[in-house]
Structures are given as C-alpha cells and as structure tokens.
Amino acid sequence: MKSWNLACSASKHRMTAVVVAIATMLYVSHSNAEQTQNKPKTKSCYLKGISDRLQCGKLSVPENPNNVQGKKIDVHFAILPAVKNTHPQEAMLAIAGGPGQSAIDNAALFDKILSEVRENRDVLLIDQRGTGRSNLLNCDEQNLNALSYNDDDIDMVAETQKCLNSIHDESDITQYTSDIALKDFDAIRAHLGYQKLHVYGVSYGTRMAQLYMRHYSQNLATVTLDGVVPMQHSVLSIGEVIDRAVKLLMKDCQESQNCHQAFPNLEQDLQRVSQRLKDTPFAGKVSDPYTGEQTDLLLTQSKFLGSVRLALYSTSTRALLPYAIHQATKENYQPILGLYSLTVGGLDLALGMHSSIVCAEDLPRVTTAMRDKADSSFFGSTMLDSIEQTCSVWNMPAVNADFSAPIMSDIPTLLLSGEIDPATPPAWGDLATEKLTNYQHFVAPYATHGVAAQSCGHQLIADLVKSGSVKELDGKCLDKDVRRSFYLNASSVEVFTNKGEK
C-alpha cells in the first residue's frame, strides 16, 4: 500500500514520477434518528479479492459540520464480519494510507493482515470523505501515454486549476481535512453500535489513528500504528527519508559479496544515469512491458528517480534495483521501464482529497530548516516545489498550531517500523512515542513500508487485540531474515546461505 506520494496534480503520472463536539453530537443524533426509524444499517455485498459475503452501508453527514442544514455527503463503509463474533460491541477499524486511498478497495489486503483479528471481531473499513465511494474528490485523467509524455513539461499550476475547477462546483474542498473526516469515523462507530474500536492505521492512516486517540480516546481499546507519521512532523520532510532509503540500498548491495561483485560502483551508476537524463532525456524505442510491442519512450530524470523511489517500497522490486540501475548505465532502460510500469496507474489516490490534506496540514508546517534540507535533495526539492505550486491554487486554510502537538495517551499502542522504509523511518516511530505511556515500538530490520503485511507484525496485532495489553508482546519474530536476494542479471538472483549470509 503506497502512501504519502506527495506531488498532487491532475496527472497521476506526474505524481508517480515525483511524488480532523458539537458537530459530532449532531452526527450521532442523525444516526440515532435513523435507528429509531428502523432503517437497515447495512446490506449484503461482495468486494474484490474476498469470497465471503460482507456487509456494506453508508451514513449521510453534513459536508460542513458547522452547517448541518447544508449539503450532505454519503460516507461509505464495509464490515468484514467476524468468523465467530464473541465481541459484538467491538470492531477493528482499519485506516488506509495515501492520503487518498480507499479502505474499501483495499479490503483484500486488510482481510489478509487482520485475519486473526477477524476470528472474533468485525473488521470495519471506511472510505474517508473524498476517497473511494465517499464523495470522491478526484481529477480528470489526462490522456497521456505514460511512456512517451514529458513530465517535465507539465504546468502544475494550470493542471491543478483544472482539477479544482472540476471539483469546486460540487464540493467544498476545505471540508476534507483529517479532523473533519475523523468525525465521520466516530459517527459511523456510533451508528453501528460499537462501544469500542481497536484501530489499525498504516502510513497516513497512522495520523488518523493518532487523531482518534486525541479526540475520542474513550472509544478506543487498542491502537496499532504501522509505518508511523508522528503528529510533530510535516511529511514534506520525506525527501531526506528517501535519500536514507537509497543509501541503505547501496549499503546492502556493498555488504553482499555477490551484489558488490556484480555492481561494484552502484552509487556512481545511479548518479551517472541521473545526471545523463537530466542533461538529455532518453528518447527511443522500447518493448512495451505489457504488450511487448515496440513503443516510444521518453525517459526523464524525474521518471527514472521516481521509479527508483517507488521500487524501494517493496522488497521484491527493491531486489531488482541494482541490476536495473546498472543496466541503465549501458542505456538499456528496459529493466527500469519494467519498474516504472508497475507504478503507472497503481497508486489509486484521490488527488483532490490528497491536496486538501497536504495543503492544510503539511505545507504550513514547513520550516526554513526543512527547506534548506529539501534544497540539497532531488526528491525533497522536487516534491516541495510541486506541492507549493499545487497549494498556491488549492488555497486551504492552515490547521491550528496545536495540530502538531505529540499525542498524550495511555491507550495500549503498538508501533511498527521498517528499517528500510523509504517513507516512514524508525526515527519517526520513536518521535511518536514522546508522550505515550503504554506502548511498544518494534523495528523490523528487513521490512519496507507496511510492516504487518511483510512479517509477523499481523500476529503481534492479533495478540494486542486479544490481550488488550502491550506488556507481553514479543517482537523477536520480526528479526527473522526474510531478505529478498538481489537480482544479478535478468534471470538469476544471488544465493543466501542457511544463516542468511550472502
């Protein structure tokens, strides 16, 4: 589940290349009114990737909580029913990342991660306002050939204005921030009759989970933060995080005898290809990775480095990077093209909602020191520039300064970080624990982004939910060596010994 792809515009391809008491009471009153009218809360449904019959529904809420007589929007939810519902007054709320991803569209992934939890408790998925089925704030796709278009020529301001124009008449973009969306979440909890929620948030979902801890702590039993975005951080400091992940890739290859032997100058290779494409983008014919037919390719520096960045999110694609980078030095771009093609159209972010979140919650918190660091990083400078252009059009009011305050809580909280995560490093998890008094923070040494999907993290979540305590959780299982062998050529990988040494 890719997250925090920070380069909002009307073009998903450009994003790929660079990249929450009165109102609540009114919401609950609204849901109670529906209950007294005996309207059914859900209906049977099926979701992609899950064979079980599920329950789906929606709750009509004011778009603007301060104007309950105004426009209403439907916030959609799905329930993955417990196999044996021994805790009918509890559910696990799973919150998607992005910001901008649909939780319902990721139902199969959540079902896999939370399968042990689902043995005894419902799993609740909510499409956050502006995403998926909940008044989607998206932008019309440009009719661009992902391989041959020039992303450097895109006018971000103009494209963002087009996006805003397509949304503005139907929706108030200022009403799609995290704090406002959180009211929807708790209204749905009350509507469905759950007394307590266990919360699992991944990436941006960890921000929503922490806000839930801040504003509705009485309704939470446990919390799991996977790929932690601390409240103290603007995610626009992600540039240095990506640079860190690239350096870890170089280090891992250097410490692998076979990888180092095959690609002895990998860091220099990356720099050479980047500079070459900056000076002169590659224009030529390649085999389309989907059809195999010859097609035009225009490979820019931002497409190339964007492919490297997104490949770092998965251990499988990360294992291909040394070979792909090395081949690019020989002007064989087919391997990096394969990685690039995996990202095209695969993010499924609601770009309008994404812009509302980042422009209100993250850009206003950028400091002079952050700008200085961003200027020294391709990823940092590119992302910050793109976001500033987008937000100059989106024109969101900034969140209050106390939004950035660390979360104070004694709720049992599990934090999971991947050592080689290119988006939310372990240090971010440490920062989130500043004022927590009942937590465990585990770092998975071989995991990237989203630890629970790559390791025994899913079992730790189930143990937390079952016991309601972090005290007995044992993270040693995360140390199991699950590294993916680096590809040494197009058809073979390096060999690991039984001890995991190369």
C-alpha positions, 0 to 999 in steps of 0.5 A: 500500500503506497502512501504519502506520494506527495506531488498532487496534480491532475496527472497521476503520472506526474505524481508517480514520477515525483511524488480532523463536539458539537458537530459530532453530537449532531452526527450521532443524533442523525444516526440515532434518528435513523435507528429509531426509524428502523432503517437497515444499517447495512446490506449484503455485498461482495468486494474484490479479492474476498469470497465471503459475503460482507456487509456494506452501508453508508451514513449521510453527514453534513459536508460542513459540520458547522452547517448541518442544514447544508449539503450532505455527503454519503460516507461509505463503509464495509464490515468484514464480519467476524468468523465467530463474533464473541465481541459484538460491541467491538470492531477493528477499524482499519485506516488506509494510507495515501492520503487518498486511498480507499479502505474499501478497495483495499479490503483484500489486503486488510482481510489478509493482515487482520485475519486473526483479528477477524476470528472474533471481531468485525473488521470495519473499513471506511472510505474517508470523505473524498476517497473511494465511494465517499464523495470522491474528490478526484481529477480528470485523467489526462490522456497521456501515454505514460511512456512517451509524455514529458513530465517535465513539461507539465504546468502544475499550476494550470493542471491543478486549476483544472482539477479544482475547477472540476471539483469546486462546483460540487464540493467544498474542498476545505471540508476534507481535512483529517479532523473533519473526516475523523468525525465521520469515523466516530459517527459511523462507530456510533451508528453501528453500535460499537462501544469500542474500536481497536484501530489499525492505521498504516502510513497516513492512516497512522495520523488518523489513528493518532487523531482518534486517540486525541479526540475520542480516546474513550472509544478506543481499546487498542491502537496499532500504528504501522509505518508511523507519521508522528503528529510533530512532523510535516511529511514534506520532510520525506525527501531526506527519508528517501535519500536514507532509503537509497543509501541503505540500498547501496549499503546492502548491495556493498555488504553482499559479496555477490551484489558488490561483485556484480555492481561494484560502483552502484552509487556512481551508476545511479548518479551517472544515469541521473545526471545523463537524463537530466542533461538529455532525456532518453528518447527511443524505442522500447518493448512495451512491458505489457504488450511487448510491442515496440513503443516510444519512450521518453525517459526523464530524470524525474521518471527514472528517480521516481521509479527508483523511489517507488521500487524501494517500497517493496522488497521484491522490486527493491531486489531488482534495483541494482541490476536495473540501475546498472543496466541503465548505465549501458542505456538499456532502460528496459529493466527500469521501464519494467519498474516504472510500469508497475507504478503507472496507474497503481497508486489509486489516490484521490488527488483532490482529497490528497491536496486538501490534506497536504495543503492544510496540514503539511505545507504550513508546517514547513520550516526554513530548516526543512527547506534548506534540507529539501534544497540539497535533495532531488526528491525533497526539492522536487516534491516541495516545489510541486506541492507549493505550486499545487497549494498556491491554487488549492488555497486551504486554510492552515490547521491550528498550531496545536495540530502538531502537538505529540499525542498524550495517551495511555491507550495500549499502542503498538508501533511498527517500523521498517528499517528500510522504509523509504517513507516512514523511518524508525526515527519517526516511530520513536518521535511518536512515542514522546508522550505515550505511556503504554506502548511498544515500538518494534523495528523490523530490520528487513521490512519496507513500508507496511510492516504487518503485511511483510512479517509477523507484525499481523500476529503481534496485532492479533495478540494486542487485540486479544490481550488488550495489553502491550506488556507481553508482546514479543517482537523477536519474530520480526528479526527473522531474515526474510531478505529478498536476494538481489537480482544479478542479471535478468534471470538469476538472483544471488544465493543466501546461505542457511544463516542468511549470509550472502 
